């Protein structure tokens, strides 16, 4: 079995693949500092709780946007699984050609999402990832990473709102019954949810317009993406496991390159 690990700014998401099937998914909090032993014990406990044997893990691949965590995490995989993990980074074969002005600035998570969307849904494609930041990335028909847009994530915006405005409370992010809010909580929910629907539709429309590319599919992912995807016809597919699938795609490509 393959263990895939996506280290994001908010969560560390882990997936277990048996051949091509995702059979398990787990999360850890990113912002909690951990030693290699703490990482190892946490990951092993999660797997064993779901009746997965550590001995059944044949390989591990990691994509991370949090460099400070990588030494402890990588060391934990080596120590507890006796596996040297594959790290998504410069030099790894992904099948996506980076044509940005500074390719090194493109986050590993965005590359992994691009690989999954291109391989699973074809190009041209726009990937919208509703994470700590909301990102919009254009992959052309020939598999080139053509352009990207970055905006504050939904949770990030909500947190800024209640932290900076003394009388505004923490809220649950969900669509209110009506945009015509009559009290504070639903007015905040309306502003966030409908505001992000509007942002999503406008950015996608402008990307399609300026790229002059026809028939672009739009794939959304990320924890809060479902809320937005359900409210707009600009998104064709919502795939919550896109990043994990992308890690598996890259792993399979690495095996072919290395002749395994």
N, C-alpha and C positions, 0 to 999 in steps of 0.2 A: 504494500500500500504506500501511497505518496502522501506526505504531510506538507501542505502549503501554508505559508504564513505571510500575512499582509500586515505590516506595521504602519498604522496610520497615526495621525496626530492625536486622535481621541481614543481609538481602540486598536488592539492587536487581534486580528481575526484569523482563526486557524481553520483549515478544512482538511478532511480526509478523503482521498480518492481511492476507490478500488477500480482499477482500469480507467474507464472513462466516466464513472459515476461518482458524484459527490455524495458520500454516505454519512458524513458527520461535519458539524460546524460549531465552533466555539468562539468565545470572546474573552479577552482580558483587557483591563484598563491600561492605557498607555502611560498615563502620567504618574503611575505608582512606581517609584524606583525599585529595581529588583537586582539582586546578585545573580550570577549564573546558577547557583544552587536553587534560589527561589524560583527562577524561571523554569528550571528543570522539574522541580517538584510540582509547580502549578500546572505545567503542561501534561506531565505524566498523570497527575490526579484527574485532570479533565478527561483524558483519554480512557483511563481505567474506569471512571465513573460511568462512561458510556459503553463499557465492555469492549474497548479496543485494547489489544495487547501491544505494548511497546515493541516487542520482538517482531511484530508484523509490519512495522514501518521500515520500508526498504530505502527510501530516499526522502530528502527534505529540500524545499526551495523557498527562498525568502525574498520579498520585496519590501523595502523600507524607505520612509521619508523622515525617519528620526535617527540620524547617525549615532547619537549618544547612546542608544540602546543596543547597538549592534554587537559590541564586544561581549556583553553579558549574554545576549540571546544566542549568538553563534557558539560561544563557549558552552552554553547549556546543552545545545544539540549535540555537540561533540562528546561532552561528558556523559550525558544521560542516554543518548541513542547510539553512540559510537558511529556517528555519521558526520562527515564534513558537508555542510549544506551548500547548495548552489545559491549564489547571491545575484539578484538581478542588478546589473550595473554595466559600466563601459566594457565593451568587448564581447558581451554575451549575445548570441544569435537570437533575434526575436522575430525576424521577418518583416519588421516595420522600419522604414527608412526615415531617419530624422532630418528634416530639411529646415528646421528652425535656425535662426541666426546664431544661437548658442545652444547646441544640442545637449550640452552637459547640464543645462538649467532645467531640462524636462524631468519631472519627478518620476521615480520608478513606478509609482501607482498609475500614472497617466499612460506610461508605456504599456504596462500590463493590461490595462483596460482597452487600449488601442488594439493590442494583439488579439484579445478575446473577441471584441466587436468585429474586427476585420475577418477573423477566421470563422466565426460562428454566423455572422450576418452579412458578410461581404461589404465591399466598398462601392461608391463613397459612403461614408458614415460619419455622423456626429455623435460623440459620446458625451453625455451629461452626467457628471458624478456629483451627487449631492452629499458631500462630506463636510469636514471642518471648513474647507473652502468648497465653493461650487465651481466646477471646471467644465468648460465646453471645448472639446477637441475635435478637429476636422481631419479625417483620414481619407485620402483620395482613392480613386479606383485602383491605382497601381500600388497601394500600400504605403504611401508617403504620409508622414505626420506633417500636415500642411499648415495648421494654425491652431492657436489656443486662446481661450478667454478665461480669466480667473476673477471670481467675485467672492465676497464673504459668504460663508455657509449659512444655512438657515439657523442652526443652533448658535452659531457665532454671533449672528445679528440679534437674536433674541437675548442672549447673554449681555451683549453690549447695551441693549435697551434698558433692562432692569437694573444693571449695574450703574449706568450713568444717569438714570432718572430716578430720583429718590423715592417717589411715590408710586412707581410702577412695580408690580409684583412679578415673581417668577410665574411662568405659565406653562401649561401643556401645549405642545405644538399640534394643533388639529384644526380642521376646517370648522368654522362656526356655523350655526344654523342659517345665518344671514349675514351679508356684508353690512347691512344696516344695523350696526351694533348699538346697544343701549346701555352697556356698562363696560368697565375698563378691560376685563379679561377678554371678552369676546371682541372688543375693538382692537386689542393687540393681536389676537389670533387672526382677525380679518386682514389687518395690515400686513402681517407676515405672510400668511398663506396666499392671499390674492396678490400681494405685491410680488411674491416669488413666481406665481403663475405668469404674471405680466412680464417680469424680467426674463423668464425662460422663453416665452413665446417671442419676445422682441429680439433677444440675442440670437436665437435659432433662425429667425426670419432674416436678420441682417447678415448672418454668416452665409446663408444660402444665397442671398442677393449679391453680396460682394464677391463670393467665390465664383459665381456664374456657373455653378455645377448643378445639373438637373438630377432629379430622382435620388436625393440624399436621404438615406434612412437615418432615424434618430433613435439611439438606444440610451436609456437612462438606468442609473444604478445608484447605490448609496442608500443608507438607512431611511432617510426622510424622502427619498425620491418617489416612493409610491404615492404619497399624499399629492404631490404635484402631477405625477403622470396620470392619475385618475381624473384630473380636472382639465386636461388639455389634449387636443387631438394633434398637437405638434410633436408629441412623443409616440413613436411607433411601438416600442417594446420597453417594458421595465424588467430588468434582469438583476435581482438583488445579489446574485453570486457571480457577477461578471468578472471581478478582480480575481477571485479564486480560480475560476475557469481559465483566465488568462495565464495564471501561474502554471497551471497544468499544461496549457498549450506550449509555453516556453520550455517547460521541462521536457516535453515530448520532442521538441525541436532539438534541444541540446543532446538528447539521447541519439537522435538520428545523425547529428553532426559528428558525434563521437563514436558512431558505429555500434552502439549498444542495443 
